[in-house]
Amino acid sequence: MSTEDKPFFDDPNAALREIAQNPAAYAHYLADFHRVVLDMAAKLEVLQRETRVHCRGTRVEGDKRGQAFLRSFPVEKSLSDVIKHLKGVTSGLEKSAHKRHAHDEKVKEVKKQRKEKALLKGWKNNPPLQAAPENPGQQGAQSSSMGYGGPTSIYDLDRRESA
């Protein structure tokens, strides 16, 4: 079979592979699923309400009080379980999109940290030459940053700048 006979998309997962590689496309794709699942959940909630009204209202000759409710309970429970699982799916889709974005941010951060680490290692092995620090006479002038040599309380200021 030659290459001309093959269909354009021979690999059905090629599109999903492209989406997985791009965080924005990934989030957009999951948002589409999220919308569908939310729409399904909303429709199932309406169906649940209508089923509850119908099943609880269906009475059989000779029923005692509460027997219609007990008969409808398994139907209501199964539908409410489905809705609960759909809500879990929606939260899972949201988490997945956020974690995919966080993964990309972390990859960028790791690249940046490794670059900085390589620079520090290079400086450690071959430090740049530094000129001797200048120490201008500070007899009459007050330094703007006292640092560790400055007064420790306001009583040690000796008519200097006030706090």
Secondary structure, 3 states (H helix, E strand, C coil): CCCCCCCCCCCCCHHHHHHHHCHHHHHHHHHHHHHHHHHHHHHHHHHHHHHHHHHHHCCCCCCCCCHHHHHHHHHHHHHHHHHHHHHHHHHHHHHHHHHHHHHHHHHHHHHHHHHHHHHHHHHHHCCCCCCCCCCCCCCCCCCCCCHHHCCCCHHHCCCCCCC
